[in-house]
Amino acid sequence: MKEQREIWEREYRSPNPLWKGPPPEAVLDEGRVLELGCGNGKTLTALTGRSEVVGLDHSINALRSCPAGPSLVRGDALHLPFRDGSFDAVLMHHLLQHLLADEREAAASEALRVLRPGGTLSVRTFSVRDMRFGKGTEVERHTYRRGNGVIYHYFEADELRTLLSSFVEIELREEIAETRFAKGSVRAELVGTFRR
């Protein structure tokens, strides 16, 4: 994990970070919301002013790129610095895909711990049908280290369901969109809503 932290610090120090684009269209708006792995604040931007929002990331450079408004915490998604049941909703948008298997389990367990009973978990992560699946050096099943050193895991729907089996599934769907820059290639994500 230490090596991955250093890679993320380097990536977010870059004047042209990889992670851009508009915030997701549908975001939660209920009570106290925690976004794990908030990065440069793309999703936080969509939440600001609508809820009590906390963004957590381990990269100080990412947090420095975030918009003003939400509370920002430098911390570890595997060991959250929050009390049990302290959030109404937790967002894990493109976090789980950057973790190894044991880390994914720890992050899911921590999300469950900090959610209040009946709280909502929102998840977005890459699917095995994504155009980048299989690129890089495989370090675990469906997990690849790309050229910049960042780990990417690509999920099958049943694998994500198993990982989040302590939650109640409300919805899990795959969103597939053809890319503008590579004809015939698709960006594929699993998008899910779960309850504690």
Residue, then its C-alpha position, 0 to 999 in steps of 0.5 A: m500500500k505504501e508504494q501505491r500511496e507514493i504513486w498517487e501523490r506523484e500522479y496528483r502532483s502532476p499539472n495534468p492529472l489523469w482523473k478529470g471529467p464531469p461528476p457522475e449524474a446521480v449522487l446521493d443527497e441524504g444527511r451526512v455523506l462520506e466519500l472515500g477516495c475523493g481524489n481531486g473532488k470531482t464528485l464532491t463538487a456535485l454534493t457541495g451545498r446539498s448535504e453535510v459532506v466529508g471527503l477522505d483521501h490518503s493523498i495530500n496532493a489530491l486534497r489540495s486540488c479539491p474545491a472549497g466547501p466540504s470537510l476534507v480528511r487525510g486518511d486511510a479507507l482501510h482504517l477510517p478515523f470515524r465513529d461507528g454509524s456516523f454517516d448516512a451515506v458512503l460513496m466508494h466511486h472508483l476506490l475499490q478498483h485501486l485496491l488489492a483483494d485483502e484491501r478491498e475487504a477491509a475497505a468494505s468492512e470499514a464502510l459498513r462500520v461507519l454507516r448508520p443502520g439503514g444507511t446507503l452505500s453507493v459504488r462505482t467501479f470498472s467492469v471486466r468489459d472495460m476496454r482497459f481490462g487485461k492491460g498491464t502486468e497481472v498482480e492478482r486475478h483481474t488486477y493489473r499494474r499499469g505503466n504508471g504503477v497504479i493498480y486497477h482491478y476489474f470486477e464481475a458483478d457477482e464478485l462485487r456482490t460477494l464483496l458487499s454481501s454484508f449489505v442489502e443490494i438495492e440495485l446493481r447495473e452495468e453502464i457501458a458507453e462507447t468511447r469517443f477516442a477509440k472506435g468500438s472500445v467501451r468504458a464499462e462500469l458497475v454502478g450499485t446502491f446498497r443498504r446497511 
